Amino acid sequence: MKKQKPLATEGKLEIHRAKFHPFETVKYLDIAALRKTAKARIEVGRVEGGGKEATIVAEIHKGMITRLAPIGCKGCSGDKSAAARKGGAASKKKLRAALTRVRELGLSGVKLPIPVRKAPDLGIQIGPIIIYGDPFDICIIVEEPNGDTCVVCLFGPGICVGKVIVQ
């Protein structure tokens, strides 16, 4: 995996174009059953950008993808302490600044909810991702149905902010 040049930087945070790779197994999902289920969490693929990648898990409620979040990642060691992971995570202030920069660039995150569809991609279009630190933290941007924009991170704190108009 080649590290590409970031779209923008905000301090030590890098904003990269993301590429979503659905897992082959999503083509075997029982869409009818997912429309009936109250809640299911399914690993649907991986997102890559900036030379880093993480698995994406979707939370599904009655046939709609209502949450997305990165989990685990290739190259992350499982023996990192919670303190080490939190220490490498971007602060909420830095994440908010990166989110403002993303909006200034006219980029947007994943708009939720998304109806679950058959493969190839489940209809998931991951926008830019934010990468921070070493060991790295990877964050995706999600736009909630109520208008909030949330940054959901692999290790560190995430943030949600209401509608903000960038002028």
JOSUL-V126017 format. One record per helix or strand of 2 or more residues. SS is the DSSP state (helix for helix, strand for strand). FROM is the first residue (numbers start at 1). LEN is the number of residues. If there is no record, write none. Layout:
# JOSUL-V126017
ss:SS from:FROM len:LEN
ss:SS from:FROM len:LEN
This chain:
# JOSUL-V126017
ss:strand from:8 len:3
ss:strand from:13 len:4
ss:strand from:19 len:4
ss:helix from:24 len:5
ss:helix from:31 len:6
ss:strand from:40 len:10
ss:strand from:52 len:10
ss:strand from:64 len:8
ss:helix from:82 len:7
ss:helix from:92 len:13
ss:strand from:110 len:2
ss:strand from:114 len:2
ss:strand from:129 len:4
ss:strand from:137 len:7
ss:strand from:149 len:5
ss:strand from:159 len:3
